[in-house]
Amino acid sequence: MTISKEKIIEYFKSGIKEKKNFKIGIEHEKFLFNSKNNKRIDYSKVKEMFSALNEFGWSPIKEGENIVGLNKGGKNITLEPGNQIELSGEKLNNIHEACSESYDYLFELKQVTKKLDINIVSTGFDPISKLEEIPNNPKQRYKLMTKDMPLGGELSLDMMYRTCGTQLNIDYASEEDFFKKFKVVNSIVPISIALFANSSIVEKKNSNYLSYRSKVWQNTSRGGLPKLFFENLNFEKYADFIIDFPILFIQDNQNYLSGNKYTFKDFMKGKINEIQNRLPTESDLSLHLSTIFTENRLKKYIELRSMDTCGWDCLCAGPAFFIGMLYGNLEEVYNLISSWDKDKIINAYLDAPKKGFNTQLMGKDLFYWATTLLEISKKGLDNRDILNKSEKNESLFLNHLQKVIDNRTTNADHMINKFSKNEDLKDLYDK
C-alpha cells in the first residue's frame, strides 16, 4: 500500500475501538549495572542475561546475527541504546492484569540479574555514569541516531543513553474521543512530570532538578510539547504534522539510512534518491511515527510518555492514575483543563523538571492540580469498579500517589534525602 495523506488518516481511524474493547499497554525501562564495579553492563553481559531468560520462555529477536531483544507471546524485551532494557507489555484489559504482567517480568528479571551480578536501577536518569562511560550495542539504527540526533537537540545523546521512562498506551472510541484524550494528556504533562519525578541524582550528585530526565527530553531532537497539540486537533491535522516532520532514518531492506535531509512529504513525493525514489509503505509510516519523540504521540493508539521510570512500589501507579481519568472519568478531567491557556501550560512544562510541585499553572501550584487530578482519577477507577480476586478495584494502585500527596514528597525528594546523607551507591539500586 502506497501512503497518501488520506491513507494516513485511515491509518489513525483504524485504531478506533468500541469502549468495551479498550486495552491498556505499559512499557517500562530499566538501567542495568555490573554490581562488581558499578558500571553499566556491556553487550556481552546483555547476551548472557538474554540467554538466561530463555529458561522463562523468552525467545531471541535478532538483527542479522545479533540478538537485540526477546519475545514471549505478546510481550517484547527490547534493547535501548545504552543497554537499558524495556518491557513492552501485552495489550491487557485492566490495571490488575497489567500490574500482574509487570510483577511476573520483574520476578524473572531479578532471578537472572542476581545470578549474573547485575543490579537494576529504576530511575528516570542514570544516577552514576558519565555519558562517555556508557557502552553501546550493535543495533543498527542507534549508530545513525548517535550521529544525527545531536544536530537537533543538545541533550539528545543523554536521552538515548542515560534516560529511562514509563509509557502508557491507550485506545480511543472516535476522532472526538481521541481529540479530548490527547488534549487532556498534553495539558497535564507538567503535573505528570512533577508527580512522577524520579531523576534527581546525576553523576552521583544532586542535579538540582527533580526530574532531570524531563529536562533532557525538553532538549532532545524531535521532542517537546508542540503548541499544535493544544488546538482542536483531529486526525487530518496530526497527519499534516507528521507529513511535514523530518525523517530520522529509513529502513531499506535490512539497512538503515539517515533521513536527516528529508521530510516525510519528500518520501511521499518520491524524492529520496538514496532509495531509488521508492514511495513509503505502511511499515515506513509506522517507523516514522515511532521516531517522533514528543511527550505524547499518536499511532493507532495514544502513547503517554512523560513519566520517569520508578520502582515496583509505583510502577502501577502511573498507569492507574491516567486510566482512572481517561477511561473512567474523561468528561470531568476534560472540562477541568479545556479552558487552560496553552502558553501557561508550556511555561509550567518548562519549569516543572526543576520546581516540581511548586511550579505555577493557571494561578495554582502543581501540587494543587496533582491533588485534584488524583481525586478525579480515583472516582474514575471507582466508576470502572473492576475487581481483583480480593474484591478490590483498581484504585488500590493509587496508594503510592496518595502517600506522595499526603507527605508532599516525591520519589525524587526521597532520593535526594537518602543519598545526600551517606552517598552510598547501594541506595540507588533496586532492593
Salt bridges, closest charged atoms under 4 A:
GLU18 OE1 - LYS20 NZ 3.84
GLU55 OE2 - LYS115 NZ 3.26
GLU90 OE2 - LYS75 NZ 3.83
GLU108 OE2 - LYS72 NZ 2.97
ASP117 OD2 - LYS36 NZ 3.59
ASP126 OD2 - ARG40 NH1 2.60
ASP148 OD1 - LYS147 NZ 3.93
ASP158 OD1 - ARG162 NH2 2.73
ASP171 OD1 - LYS17 NZ 3.36
GLU176 OE2 - LYS180 NZ 3.99
ASP177 OD2 - LYS181 NZ 2.80
GLU203 OE2 - ARG162 NH1 2.98
GLU231 OE2 - LYS342 NZ 3.46
GLU236 OE2 - LYS5 NZ 2.86
ASP240 OD1 - LYS5 NZ 2.96
ASP244 OD1 - LYS265 NZ 3.21
ASP252 OD1 - ARG278 NE 3.30
GLU274 OE2 - LYS261 NZ 3.02
GLU282 OE2 - LYS300 NZ 3.72
ASP284 OD2 - ARG278 NH1 2.72
GLU303 OE1 - ARG297 NE 2.41
GLU303 OE2 - LYS299 NZ 2.87
ASP308 OD1 - ARG213 NH1 3.44
ASP313 OD2 - HIS400 ND1 3.94
GLU331 OE2 - LYS180 NZ 2.96
GLU332 OE2 - LYS379 NZ 3.09
ASP343 OD1 - LYS227 NZ 2.81
ASP351 OD2 - LYS355 NZ 3.88
ASP365 OD2 - ARG408 NH2 3.49
ASP382 OD2 - LYS378 NZ 3.24
GLU394 OE1 - ARG384 NE 2.82
